[in-house]
Amino acid sequence: MSDTSPDADVTSTELSDIESIDTEVELNESAVTDAPASDVSSPRSTTQLEEEGDIAADYIEELLDITDLDGDIDIDARDGRAYVSVNSSQDSNLRLLSKPDTVNALQELTRIAVQAKTGVFSRLILDVGGSRQTREAELSALVDRAVDRLEGGAESAALPSMSSYERKLVHDLVAARGFVSESEGEGSDRHTVITRA
């Protein structure tokens, strides 16, 4: 089976290397799911967040090497999270990894890799090629449409389900527009409902 699309730049050797990383992560998952509950909710120090960022950057750098993609990695620690950004200053095929579903999957794999090394759940945020800024703009437009519905007479406006990080962004956007929001639902069905203040 061969893929002749322009985005098919990964060789079978590289695919094998990626699969070995996935296997390593799977083997380490059971070792990290037993983290004490207090570790999940306790605030992280800047040093701990920087350590998470360094571990994540090493993991992402290895992935970029395997897939022969170029990217510059920046690490930041703020608001109780480590932020890892991958960007390229040159025309690069990094865009292959900047699709929203791909970024979310990479973020989850990176969190597991960090958790495997630290023994503590990680809330790090991964951005590839400006994907988070693009998503924030999409969320802002979504909130604008919901506010328009409320101003048109609707009692409430429910948004689609999304991650806790995205719901936090939505709550901030809604508050800035003078409305109220709260999260409802459980698990993957958790979503934000917006109402008048």
Buried (B, 14 or more C-beta within 10 A) or exposed (E): EEEEEEEEEBEEEBEEBBEEBEEEBEEBEEEBEEBEEEEEEEEBEEEBBBBBBBBBBBBBEBBBEBBEBBBEBEBBBEEEBBBBBBBBEEEBBBBBBBEEEEBBEBBEBBBBBBBBBBEBBBBBBBBBBBBBEBBBEEBBEBBEEBBEEBEEEBEBBEBEBBBEBBBBBBBBBBEEBEBEBEBEEEEEEBBBBBBEE
